[in-house]
Amino acid sequence: MTENPLSGTMSDKKILTYNDVILLESDLTILKNPHFLNDRIIEFYFSHLTTSHPILLVPPSITFWIINCPDTDTLPDFLHPLNLPSKTLILFPVNNNDDVTLPEGGSHWSLLAFERTNNVFVHHDSFNGLNNNHAKRLYERVVGYLGGGMNMIQYVDTVRTPQQVNGYDCGVYVLAIAKEICGWFVERNEELWFKVVEERVTRSSVAGMRGEILELIRSLRGE
């Protein structure tokens, strides 16, 4: 949903197919420079995390449709393949694009997490809660399909989240936070992941995420 600033400016050849995600030459340029991350990069890294963690990381396009689907009567059929009632931990990337005719619109990413043991949704927003309304809309649309009594599920958007210091790293914060939540899920040393995220998602760790993802892409390409 986030606008690709490089669209139409270069020959956008395919560089990697990973699971169901196709990365393009322009995606490398986005990672190498101070640009917003697009859907493909976020879906790629989520797919990578899924290979080593038994967590449902929902692709951006699916989250976008859940939030903006004009006919909510169709949601049960749409959500059924996700098998939400069987998932212990679910991560949703949230974008503030409201225009279903603009697949790469929007200007901000955040992360909504559901943890079943504590029956809680937690919204992590690296820019002063800019996406609070969109995250709440997503919560309201999926909470009834999780099973186990929706009235018992809490929603929290006031949790302390590391804040970005520029206007383009929101997507990188989403990936850095998702990475640490996945690590917490394996270790489970804390009741929830808040302390882990606060300690490990720092300006320096976020700054290194672009290079980390580039190295991952290079290794998958056999370079």
C-alpha positions as CSV (number, residue, x, y, z in Angstrom):
1,M,0.0,0.0,0.0
2,T,2.8,2.4,0.6
3,E,3.7,4.3,-2.5
4,N,6.8,3.2,-4.3
5,P,8.8,6.3,-5.1
6,L,10.6,4.5,-7.9
7,S,7.6,3.3,-9.9
8,G,8.1,3.9,-13.5
9,T,11.6,5.2,-13.2
10,M,13.6,2.1,-14.1
11,S,13.5,-1.3,-15.8
12,D,11.9,-3.3,-12.9
13,K,13.2,-6.8,-13.6
14,K,12.5,-9.7,-11.3
15,I,15.5,-10.6,-9.0
16,L,14.1,-13.2,-6.7
17,T,11.1,-15.5,-6.1
18,Y,10.8,-16.5,-2.5
19,N,7.8,-18.7,-1.5
20,D,5.0,-16.7,-3.2
21,V,6.8,-13.3,-3.1
22,I,8.4,-11.8,-6.2
23,L,11.1,-9.1,-5.5
24,L,12.0,-6.6,-8.1
25,E,15.1,-4.5,-8.9
26,S,13.4,-1.4,-7.4
27,D,13.0,-3.2,-4.1
28,L,16.7,-3.3,-3.7
29,T,16.9,0.4,-4.4
30,I,14.3,1.1,-1.8
31,L,16.3,-0.9,0.8
32,K,19.6,0.8,-0.1
33,N,18.1,4.3,0.3
34,P,15.9,6.3,2.7
35,H,12.5,5.3,1.1
36,F,9.3,3.9,2.5
37,L,9.1,0.1,2.4
38,N,6.5,-1.3,0.1
39,D,4.2,-4.3,0.4
40,R,6.6,-6.7,-1.4
41,I,9.5,-6.1,1.0
42,I,7.3,-6.5,4.1
43,E,5.6,-9.6,2.7
44,F,9.1,-11.0,1.8
45,Y,10.5,-10.5,5.3
46,F,7.2,-11.8,6.9
47,S,7.5,-14.9,4.7
48,H,11.1,-15.3,5.9
49,L,10.1,-15.1,9.6
50,T,7.3,-17.6,9.0
51,T,9.8,-20.3,7.8
52,S,11.4,-20.4,11.2
53,H,8.6,-19.5,13.6
54,P,5.1,-21.1,14.0
55,I,3.4,-17.7,13.8
56,L,0.8,-16.3,11.4
57,L,2.3,-13.2,9.8
58,V,-0.4,-11.9,7.6
59,P,0.6,-10.4,4.2
60,P,0.0,-6.6,3.8
61,S,-2.5,-7.1,0.9
62,I,-4.7,-9.4,3.1
63,T,-4.6,-7.0,6.0
64,F,-5.4,-4.1,3.7
65,W,-8.5,-5.9,2.3
66,I,-9.7,-6.9,5.8
67,I,-9.6,-3.2,6.9
68,N,-11.1,-1.8,3.7
69,C,-13.4,-4.6,2.5
70,P,-16.7,-2.7,1.5
71,D,-18.9,-5.8,2.1
72,T,-18.2,-7.3,5.5
73,D,-20.6,-10.1,4.8
74,T,-17.8,-11.6,2.6
75,L,-15.2,-11.6,5.4
76,P,-16.0,-15.1,6.8
77,D,-15.1,-16.7,3.4
78,F,-12.1,-14.4,3.1
79,L,-10.8,-15.2,6.6
80,H,-11.5,-18.9,6.7
81,P,-8.2,-19.9,5.0
82,L,-6.2,-18.1,7.7
83,N,-7.6,-20.5,10.3
84,L,-7.4,-17.8,13.0
85,P,-8.9,-19.8,15.8
86,S,-6.0,-22.2,15.7
87,K,-3.3,-19.5,15.9
88,T,-1.5,-18.6,19.2
89,L,0.2,-15.5,17.8
90,I,-0.8,-13.4,14.8
91,L,0.9,-10.3,13.3
92,F,-0.8,-7.9,11.0
93,P,1.0,-5.1,9.2
94,V,-1.3,-2.0,9.2
95,N,-1.3,0.7,6.5
96,N,-3.3,3.9,6.5
97,N,-4.4,3.6,2.9
98,D,-8.2,3.9,2.7
99,D,-8.5,3.8,-1.1
100,V,-9.1,0.3,-2.5
101,T,-8.5,1.6,-6.0
102,L,-4.9,2.6,-5.0
103,P,-3.0,-0.6,-4.2
104,E,0.2,1.3,-3.3
105,G,-1.2,4.2,-1.5
106,G,-0.9,5.2,2.2
107,S,1.9,6.9,4.1
108,H,2.4,4.9,7.3
109,W,2.9,1.4,8.5
110,S,2.3,0.0,12.0
111,L,1.9,-3.5,13.5
112,L,-1.1,-5.1,15.2
113,A,-0.3,-8.3,17.2
114,F,-2.8,-10.8,18.7
115,E,-1.5,-13.1,21.5
116,R,-4.0,-15.8,22.5
117,T,-2.6,-16.9,25.9
118,N,-3.3,-13.4,27.3
119,N,-6.2,-12.8,24.9
120,V,-4.9,-9.4,23.8
121,F,-4.4,-7.3,20.7
122,V,-1.5,-4.9,20.9
123,H,-0.9,-2.1,18.5
124,H,2.7,-1.0,17.9
125,D,3.0,2.4,16.2
126,S,6.3,4.1,15.7
127,F,4.8,7.5,15.0
128,N,2.7,8.7,17.9
129,G,-0.3,6.4,17.2
130,L,-0.9,7.7,13.7
131,N,-2.5,4.4,12.6
132,N,-4.6,3.9,15.8
133,N,-7.9,4.2,13.9
134,H,-6.9,1.8,11.2
135,A,-5.6,-0.7,13.7
136,K,-8.8,-0.5,15.7
137,R,-10.9,-1.0,12.6
138,L,-8.8,-4.2,11.8
139,Y,-9.3,-5.4,15.4
140,E,-13.1,-4.9,15.2
141,R,-13.2,-6.8,11.9
142,V,-11.3,-9.9,13.0
143,V,-12.0,-10.2,16.7
144,G,-15.2,-12.1,16.1
145,Y,-13.4,-14.8,14.0
146,L,-10.8,-15.7,16.6
147,G,-12.9,-18.1,18.7
148,G,-12.8,-18.4,22.4
149,G,-15.2,-15.5,23.3
150,M,-14.6,-12.1,21.8
151,N,-15.8,-10.3,24.9
152,M,-12.8,-11.6,26.8
153,I,-10.2,-10.2,24.3
154,Q,-8.6,-6.9,25.2
155,Y,-7.3,-4.2,22.9
156,V,-4.2,-2.1,23.8
157,D,-2.8,0.8,21.8
158,T,-1.0,2.6,24.6
159,V,1.9,0.3,24.9
160,R,5.3,2.0,24.8
161,T,6.7,1.5,21.3
162,P,10.2,2.8,20.0
163,Q,9.6,5.9,17.9
164,Q,11.1,6.7,14.5
165,V,13.1,9.8,14.0
166,N,12.4,10.4,10.3
167,G,9.5,10.2,7.9
168,Y,10.3,7.0,6.1
169,D,11.3,4.2,8.4
170,C,7.9,3.1,9.7
171,G,8.0,-0.1,7.7
172,V,11.5,-0.9,9.0
173,Y,10.2,-0.5,12.6
174,V,7.3,-2.9,11.7
175,L,9.8,-5.5,10.6
176,A,12.2,-4.9,13.5
177,I,9.3,-5.2,16.0
178,A,8.0,-8.3,14.3
179,K,11.4,-9.9,14.4
180,E,11.7,-9.4,18.1
181,I,8.1,-10.6,18.8
182,C,9.0,-13.8,16.9
183,G,12.1,-14.2,19.0
184,W,10.1,-13.6,22.2
185,F,7.7,-16.3,21.1
186,V,10.5,-18.9,21.0
187,E,12.1,-17.8,24.3
188,R,8.9,-16.8,26.3
189,N,11.1,-15.3,29.1
190,E,8.6,-12.5,29.7
191,E,4.8,-12.5,30.1
192,L,4.6,-10.4,26.9
193,W,7.2,-9.0,24.5
194,F,7.1,-5.3,25.6
195,K,10.4,-5.3,27.4
196,V,12.1,-7.2,24.6
197,V,10.9,-4.7,22.0
198,E,11.8,-1.7,24.0
199,E,15.3,-2.9,24.7
200,R,16.2,-4.4,21.3
201,V,14.4,-2.2,18.8
202,T,16.7,0.8,18.9
203,R,17.7,3.4,16.4
204,S,20.9,1.5,15.6
205,S,19.1,-1.9,15.2
206,V,16.5,-0.4,13.0
207,A,19.2,1.4,10.9
208,G,20.8,-2.0,10.4
209,M,17.6,-3.7,9.2
210,R,17.8,-2.6,5.6
211,G,21.3,-4.0,5.3
212,E,20.2,-7.2,7.0
213,I,17.4,-7.7,4.6
214,L,19.7,-6.9,1.6
215,E,22.1,-9.6,2.9
216,L,19.3,-12.1,3.2
217,I,18.2,-11.4,-0.4
218,R,21.8,-11.8,-1.6
219,S,22.2,-15.1,0.2
220,L,18.9,-16.4,-1.2
221,R,20.1,-15.5,-4.6
222,G,23.3,-17.4,-4.0
223,E,25.6,-14.3,-4.2
